[in-house]
């Protein structure tokens, strides 16, 4: 079994590069702030409609599709991780979808799922 690299051996801690870890953490903070901003901007909409959750998940899924489709090759691996895992991972959260679906009337939840998962992707 290979031994994890030490920080002196290659700038990693148990195989995770410190730069990538920092970029994911920073991206996570920014994604969370973006999520809060969307929630605040759409606070006037009826809660049962889930406008904020739907908006961030559609925007985030589209952005992730663009990021993966174009491979973000011009960015460093750390910055790619910060954008995809950090920012988009915290901006769009499965837990928010789960909470919305379990607290919504069944027809609203079904309509939400249909809209979310049948929306065209950037590659269509």
Phi, psi and omega per residue, in radians:
X1 nan 2.223 -3.128
X2 -1.202 2.535 3.121
X3 -1.472 2.427 3.066
X4 -1.105 2.537 3.114
X5 -1.239 2.562 3.033
X6 -1.504 2.971 3.126
X7 -1.086 -0.580 3.133
X8 -1.258 -0.483 -3.074
X9 -1.357 -0.303 -3.104
X10 3.117 0.336 3.098
X11 1.234 0.569 3.132
X12 -2.305 2.782 3.114
X13 -2.211 1.948 -3.056
X14 0.908 0.731 3.041
X15 1.495 -0.117 3.120
X16 -1.754 2.207 -3.133
X17 -1.269 2.348 -3.095
X18 -1.047 -0.697 3.125
X19 -1.085 -0.732 3.120
X20 -1.181 -0.702 3.119
X21 -1.083 -0.740 3.124
X22 -1.149 -0.714 3.132
X23 -1.139 -0.690 3.106
X24 -1.138 -0.734 3.120
X25 -1.107 -0.794 3.129
X26 -1.126 -0.759 3.091
X27 -1.083 -0.654 3.107
X28 -1.085 -0.705 3.098
X29 -1.117 -0.812 -3.124
X30 -1.142 -0.697 3.105
X31 -1.114 -0.689 3.093
X32 -1.132 -0.737 3.095
X33 -1.109 -0.677 3.073
X34 -1.102 -0.713 3.115
X35 -1.104 -0.774 3.124
X36 -1.088 -0.695 3.133
X37 -1.109 -0.743 3.109
X38 -1.138 -0.756 3.102
X39 -1.009 -0.768 -3.139
X40 -1.166 -0.723 -3.118
X41 -1.139 -0.552 -3.096
X42 -1.836 0.365 -3.083
X43 -1.170 -0.334 -3.139
X44 -1.425 -0.142 -3.132
X45 -1.432 2.684 3.125
X46 -1.035 2.359 -3.077
X47 -1.098 -0.594 -3.099
X48 -1.131 -0.382 -3.093
X49 -1.351 -0.468 3.112
X50 1.169 0.632 -3.057
X51 -1.032 -0.749 -3.105
X52 -1.152 -0.786 -3.138
X53 -1.123 -0.774 3.123
X54 -1.098 -0.768 -3.119
X55 -1.072 -0.873 -3.102
X56 -1.174 -0.600 -3.132
X57 -1.282 -0.648 3.065
X58 -1.186 -0.802 3.109
X59 -1.086 -0.789 -3.117
X60 -1.157 -0.720 3.115
X61 -1.133 -0.725 3.094
X62 -1.085 -0.832 -3.130
X63 -1.098 -0.686 3.112
X64 -1.166 -0.690 3.076
X65 -1.068 -0.741 3.089
X66 -1.122 -0.798 -3.114
X67 -1.078 -0.776 -3.131
X68 -1.282 -0.732 -3.134
X69 -1.076 -0.643 3.138
X70 -1.681 -0.004 3.051
X71 1.051 -0.046 3.119
X72 0.772 0.684 -3.090
X73 -1.052 -0.383 -3.126
X74 -1.386 -0.181 3.124
X75 -1.685 2.668 3.064
X76 -1.184 2.764 3.102
X77 -0.980 -0.658 -3.141
X78 -1.149 -0.762 -3.130
X79 -1.197 -0.663 3.061
X80 -1.034 -0.784 3.119
X81 -1.122 -0.687 3.123
X82 -1.100 -0.682 -3.135
X83 -1.289 -0.870 -3.020
X84 -1.382 -1.028 -3.089
X85 -1.298 -0.788 -3.073
X86 -1.294 -1.212 -3.050
X87 -1.124 -1.004 -3.067
X88 -1.227 -0.530 3.096
X89 -1.160 -0.630 3.118
X90 -1.524 -0.467 3.108
X91 -1.172 -0.800 3.096
X92 -1.921 2.198 -3.099
X93 -2.255 2.384 3.088
X94 -1.105 -0.611 -3.115
X95 -1.097 -0.603 3.106
X96 -1.169 -0.682 3.094
X97 -1.131 -0.811 -3.124
X98 -1.052 -0.764 3.130
X99 -1.099 -0.785 -3.132
X100 -1.087 -0.814 -3.083
X101 -1.140 -0.683 -3.109
X102 -1.345 -0.313 -3.136
X103 -1.825 0.055 -3.115
X104 -1.757 2.732 2.981
X105 -1.065 2.557 -3.051
X106 -0.925 -0.712 -3.128
X107 -1.194 -0.644 3.085
X108 -1.144 -0.766 3.135
X109 -1.076 -0.760 3.127
X110 -1.131 -0.763 3.115
X111 -1.093 -0.702 3.118
X112 -1.074 -0.846 3.134
X113 -1.062 -0.759 3.132
X114 -1.075 -0.780 3.141
X115 -1.139 -0.773 -3.103
X116 -1.131 -0.787 -3.021
X117 -1.621 -0.046 3.059
X118 -1.937 0.035 3.089
X119 -1.166 2.477 -3.106
X120 -1.141 2.499 3.082
X121 -1.567 2.878 -3.127
X122 -1.070 -0.366 -3.098
X123 -1.561 -0.137 -3.123
X124 -1.339 nan nan
